[in-house]
Amino acid sequence: MSYGLISNNDKTIPLKKIECKADVTNNFGIFNLKQRYYNDAEEVLDTRYIFPIIHNMFLTEFIIKKDDCIINSQQNGKVFEAYIGDLYPKEEIVIEVTYLCEILADNERTRIIIPTVIPPRYVSFGEQLALESVVGRTLYSVKLDLIYRNINITNIISPTHEVIASIDEDKANITFKEESYSDRDIIIDIFTLPEASPKMFYADTIICCNFSPEIDVYERQKREYLFMLDISSKGLGEKLEQAKNALLICLRALRKGDKFNVLVFEDSFELFSDEFLPLNDDTLKVASRWILSQTARGRANLFEPIIQAYKNACNRVVLLISDCEMSSDVTTYAKNHNGTIFYTFGSNQSLLTLSDMTGGVSHFTGKSRQIDDTIVKAFNIIASPSIENAVLAFDVPVENIVPSHIKTIHYGENITVMAKILDKLPKSLTIKGKLQNTQSVMQIDFDKAINGGSSLKYQFEMQKKYGLWQKSGCIASENTIKTKIDKYFASLCKSQKASGRFMPKGSKSKENIGYHTAKILYEFCAECPDVEMYIWHLHKTASFLLDYIENNNSAVIPKEIVKSLSLWHEILGGNDEISQKVAVLRFLHREK
């Protein structure tokens, strides 16, 4: 489908000039694009303008200026289409689009992508609105006026344009070095110091708080996990093999007390087992073989598998991997049943409804993306402790807290809470909910209030009205390019046994297994570029090595094992029993 200004015979009208203004506060921005189109044809063109509405943006205003007339319109659907009518030869038209958009960050870098013409494509850092030129790479004039509001800004660069950045204590002004001519998107990379502290932004009477509650990752409860895999012919396509490999890795992250089952579906569905099973070497071996044997066939029917997912469910976690469209029957059934939380993975945005209503998260992967890393990384968070049925309140009177209630706050999740202040700024926020089935109260303190921009007003109204963006950045959609080293560690992980050990080639003596497992643990911690992706697998390995030490008849603990456990503790250690035992081991074997 073509986007931008087009004629009814799908001829694209050239873009002559674009002016971009943006005001971004932390991870949200209000963007205004003023586009000038020019009919260089020798004929009258019957025209229309099409603008896509994607999942992390909201169109707030649309204005067309033609023949000294102004057409003002607004649209809240998935696609906005405005019929403009005749555009005469040599005639110019100005189209102004204003939209609110979430900005996704990666570590210390925030990438802002500003479109020029309007067909979206998938890019790293999430599905921000990004464009490819549809004007045959014709150069057009482009102007930029961008304000980015945040603290601890260290550097600003652009891989696409020459920019000038003026950095102050709590904001940066970004413009082009000189008048630019371009045929590409504007991409701005903003670097900040790593900041774990909660932030509060304010503009007039609106406050916006961003924070991530501190939850001990290893205090994990026993759960039932159901892995649902779409194997229909038109389902995942080539991503089916990636999904199968991801499930093999996820199974190995299960701990003692967890139970699992696997369901594949097309026209009908099939369960791996009639009941949920504990993970051991036997069940892992048979389940792995069964998953790998699945091939694409049939058409997708999601309704019956959803009914099965709720059968005898109590605190069940479901990972649904599918690209199929979710019908209204599925939505209705899920609304009327409890006991199951859905985490969805796929390119069909209809799955977002299912995860939202059950307290899960929708991971939008895109049509052309690797999904195995996305699934494994997400499972690390899914398996971690979470705060359930959280109620939020500030320490001073405010109006319209949005959200005032969150069904599930996941480990490491960045939460956005907004409100309208009545008198003075709050200094803290209280979260009351259940953590590990125990009533919990957390206090989030805000040390400083940061000046925010005009986007806060729009963001507050949209969040209050539609409940948008309550969990910033929880939709995982990065474009992962696997390197050889990534594939190596994924392959290693798939060879792990249920207990956490790794089996050597050749001799299978207890001593060789211990040494080999220690070697693999050290290799992961020292060389794996994304070691946190395997946090649960390596925690099991550390536990296995401690058991090996305790059951070893030798009075001397091998230094290789101490070395590997020490490095694991340094990188992934926590406050749990396993971490505390390793900390003691490190202390006793420290260099004197």
Protein Blocks (a to p, Z undefined) as FASTA:
>chain_A
ZZdjddfkopacddfbdcdddddehjaccdddddddddfbfbdcdddddddddfkbccfb
dcddeehiacddddfbfbdcddebjadehiacddddddddddddehjbccddddfblcdc
ddeeijadddddfehopacddddddddddehifbdcdfkbccdddddfkbccdddfbdcd
dfbdcdddddddddfbdcdddehjaccddddddddfklccdddddddddfbfklnmmmlm
mmmmmmmmmmmmpcehiacddddddfbccdfbfbdcdddfklmmmmmmmmmmpccedjdd
fklmmmmmmgopahiacddddfbdcdfklmmmmmmpghiacddddjbfklmmmmmmnopa
cddebjmbcfklmmmmmmmmmmpccdehiacddfbdcehiacfbdfbacehiacdddddd
fkbccfbdcddddeehiacddddddfbdcdddfklmmmmmmmmmnopaklghkagcbdcd
ddfklmmmmmmmmmpcfkopacdehjabfklmmmmmmmmmmmmmmmmmblmlmmmmmmmm
mmmmmmmmmmpmbfbdcfklmmmmmmmmmmmgcfbfklmmmmmmmmmmpcZZ
